[in-house]
Amino acid sequence: MRSFRRFLPSEQPRLFGIRAQTVALVVLFLAAIDSLATILALRNATGRELNPIMGWLMQQGEPHFLLSKLLLTALCVQWMVYRASHPYARVAALVGLAIYVPIVSLHIVNNLLIGMPL
């Protein structure tokens, strides 16, 4: 039986020394946490959406907001994984993490201080 190993890439694409797929999953996870925390904050009137486009989508309904945000993020991270060896992919990964890590941290701190469940 022939081995299919020859069809697999010999080296996994990496961003910052980590598999690109792992970085992509972390960014998607952070985006999902941000989306859910934003929905909870808006439901409880303890926060607001600062992005006007996402604010408009939230006015259309929570499912529209959640689906649009996660689909857009998924398209971006898919490109990031596909082009992991390109310098712009590294910049995109860094920007995604630089945006989502502080935002999710802020959601966690605000929700813990207010006592609202995350």
N, C-alpha and C positions, 0 to 999 in steps of 0.2 A: 504494500500500500504506500502510495506517495505521501510525503509529508507536505502539509500546507504551510509550513514554517517559512518557506521561501516567499510567500505572498504577504507575510507580516512585515511591517517596518522593523528594521534592525534596531532602531533607537526610538524610544518614545519622545514626542515633542515635549520640551521643558520650558518653563518660565520661572526664572529665579532659582533654578536648580530643582524645582518641584514639577512633577508631571502636569502638563497644561490642563488635563482633564480635572485634576484635583483643584487647581486654582479656579477653574470654571465652576465646579460644584460649590466651592466656598462662596464665590460671588453670587451664584444663584440662591444659595441658602440665606445669605445676608439680605438679598433683595426680597426674598419671601418674608423674612422676619420683619424687615422694614415695612413692607406692605401691610402685614397683619397688625403690627403695632400702630401704624397710621390709621387703619380702619378703627381699631379700638379707641384710639385717642379722639378721633372725630365723633364716634358714637357717644362717648362720654363728655364731649365738649371740653376736653382738656388740652386740645391741640388743634392745629390746622395744617393743611397741605400748602407748602410754600411754593411748589412748582405749579405755575398757572395751568399748564397742559394737564398735569395729573389732577389738579383741582377740578378742571372741567370734566375730566373722566369720572371723578368721584361724584360729581353732580349727576352724571348719567346713570350711576348706580355702582354699588360695591363690586359686583361681578365684572363690570366693564373695566373698572380701575385695576382690579387684581389681575385679570387676564391680560390686559394691555401692558401693564408694567412687567409682568413675568415673561410675556412673549418678546417684548423689546429687549429685555435683559438676556433672554435665551438666545436671541439672534446675535447679539453682540458677543456673548461668550462663545458661541459656535464659531464665529469668525476668528475670535482670539485663539481658539484651539486649532482651527484649520491653518492659521497663519502664525503659529507659535514661534517659528524661527525668525519672523520679521520683526524689526525693531519697534514698529508701531504696535504690534501685539503686546510687547512688554509694556509699552506706555499705557495701552488700554487696560491691561491687567492692573497696573499700578494705580491708575486713575480710579478704576472700579473699586479697588480695595480702599483707596484713600477717601473715597466718598462714603462707602457703605459702613466701614468699621466705625468711624465717629458717629454716624447717624444712628446705627444700631446701639452703640454705647449710650448715646443720649436718650434713646427710647427706653433702654433698660434702667438708666438712672432715674429718669423722670417717672417711669411707672412704679419703681420701687419707692421713691420718695412720696408719691401721691397715694400709694397703696393700691393702685389699680392692677388687676392681674394682667400679665403680658400675654 
